[in-house]
Amino acid sequence: MKKFQVCTLSLLLGSTFALTQVSRAASNEPPLFIQVKQVTRWFVGKFDNAEQVANQPNVPLITMSNCMVRLEGKNISRHSRAVYLEQKTNGVPFRVRFYSFSKGDKGVKLSIRRFVDEDQVLGICDSPKSQRVVSMDNIVTQSCEVEVTREAQSYSGNNEPDGCPTTIFPGGKVVSEVTIKRRGTDSLDKFFDAEGNEKSGTEIEFRRIPFKKRISS
């Protein structure tokens, strides 16, 4: 009987120790509002996929400019972050979006929206910070959302299996995967037609452009 009690006590102590270790590990996770700040800071800046193109010549060279903006016409939470994204190939903008970073259920929620009139905001990241203002009236209501969770050196997530509606394939959808790191962002959009057939999808590996390279170019 005593041996059984000793074994039981050992198991209980072991379980308690394990739970304590897990609890301590969980407590080391920064609160979500801090994670919102961090992932936004990693996301903003000037990027391109030149390193990827050097190894995969069939992938087009894309530049990406992301910057914090101020929303006009709406008061957002002090823990949310508003970001403008502009991607170009051959110097021509082909993807312009409004990103909102906020606290999600278990991670950081990215809400992605289109602009009603993109011409009003093109090149806004080249303006002084005080002039980077986006009107809420120029942002469509419908959003596509992805929640990213914190890992060792990145934030990753996807919106499988539902994805979001896409205009490229009427009745179809786009499923997005994203990994945001200090040095860059890897993104993959997989498009599906109305019948559920995957039509396209190429991962783009954006890397931060060094400041010296930006000046010299």
N, C-alpha and C positions, 0 to 999 in steps of 0.2 A: 504493500500500500504506500509506504514511504517513497519507494522508487518511482511509483506512478506519479505521486505528488511532485517529486523533484523534476521529472520529465515534463510534466504539465507546466510547472513554473518556468522551466527553461524555455519552453515553446512560447509561453506568454511574454516572457522578457524579450525573446528574440523578435517576436511580432511587434512588440512595443517599440523596440529599437529601430526596426525597419520602417515603421510608420513615422517615427520621429525624423528619420533621415529623409523620407519622402516629403514630409511637411516642411523641413528646412529647405529642401531643394525648391519646393514650390514657392516658399517665401522669398527666395532669391530672385524670382521673376519680377521685373519692374512692373508697377501698376500700368494698366492699359493706357492711361493718359500720357505716361512717359513713353510707352511704345508708339503711340500715335506720333509724338514729336520725333522720335528716332527714325521711324520708317519714312516719314515725310522728308526729313533731312537727307536721308540716303537717296531718296527719289528725285529731289530737285537738283538741277545743274544742267550741264551740256554733255551730251553723250553721242557716240556713234558705234557702229558695228564693224569698224575697219579691221580689227583683229580677226573677226569671224570671216569677213570677205577674203582675207589673205589666204585662209585655209579652205574656203568654200566660194570660189569665184562665181558660182551660179546664183548666189544670194546677193540681192541688190544692196548697195551702200546706202544706209539710212542715217540721218542725223536726228537727234531728239533734243529739244529744249524744254525743260520743265521749270516753272518758277511759281513761287507763292504769289497769290493775288488777293485783293480785297473785294469782297462781295458787296455790291451796292443794291439796296432794296430788301435785304434780309439780315437779321441778326443771328449769327450762328453761334453754337456753343464755343466757349473759350478753349475747349479741349479739341475742337475740330480744326482742320486745316484745309484751305482751299488752294488748289494747284491747277495751273494751266499747262497743258501738254501740246506740243506741236512737233510733228514728225515730217521730215522732208526727204525726198529722193531726187537727185539731180537739181537740187535747189528749189523744188516745187513742193509746197505743202500738200500732203495727201491724207493726213489724219490729224484732226484738231479736236481736243476733248477738254472737258472740265472734270477734274478729279476732286472728290471730297474724301478726306481721311478722318475717320471718327472711331469711337469705341464700338466694337462689335460684341457678339455673345461671348466668344472665347479669344478673340484676337482683334486685329485692326480691320475695320470695314472700309473697302474702297468702293465708292459710288461713282460711276462713270457716266457722263452725260454728253450729249451733242450740243452744239450751239445753233441757235435759230439762224443767225447771220455770222458766219465765220469771218467775213471781211472786217468786222468791227474789232476783232481781237488778234488778227494775224500779226505776228512779230512783237507781241506785247512784252515778251521777256527781254527784248532789246531796249525797252523804255526804262526810265528811272523807276525805282521801287514805288515811289509815291504816285506814279501814274499807272501802275498795274492794277487797274480797277475793272471788274467785270460786272455788268448789270445782270441781276437775277432774271429780268425779262428776256434776256438773250440766251437763256439756258432752258432746254426742253425739260418737261416734267419727268418723262420716262427715263429710268436709270438702269444700268447694268451693274450688278454688284458682285464683288469677290471679297471674301474674308481671308486675310493672311495671318498666320500664326508664327510666333517667334521661335526660331531655332538657334543653334549656336552662333552663327554669323550671318543670319539672313532671316527674311520673312517670306513664307511661301504659302500659296493657296490656289484654289481653283473653284469654279462654279459648276462642276459636274454634278449630276448628269443633265440638269435642266438648261444650263447656259442662258443665253439671251437671244431675243429675236434679231435677225439680220436682214438688211435690205439687199444684200448681195444675192442671196437665194431666197426669193419670196416664199414664205411659209416655213423657212428653215431656221436654223439657229447657229450661234457661235458659242463654243465652249472655250473659256479662257483659263490659262495657267500662267502664273507669274511668280517669280522669285526676285525679291529686291535685296540687294546687298550694298555694302558701303561703296564698292567700286563700280557697281552697275546693276542693270536689271535684265533678266532673261524672261522673255514673254513668248507664249505660243497661243495662237488663236486657231482652233480647229473648226472649220465650217462644215455644216451638214445641210443637205437639201431637205425639202418637205417630206421626202420618203425616208429620211434618216441616214442617207448615204454620205459618208465623209468625202468632201470634195477637195479640200486643200488644207494646208497647215504647215508653216515653216517656223521653227523657233528662231527668234532674233536675239542675239547676244549683245546688248548695249554695254559699252564700257565708258567710264567717265573720261572726258577729254582733258588731258593735263592743261593747266592754265598757260604754260609756256607755248604749247602747241596752238592754243587758240589765238594768242597774240601774234605768233609768226604767220598764221594763216590769214 
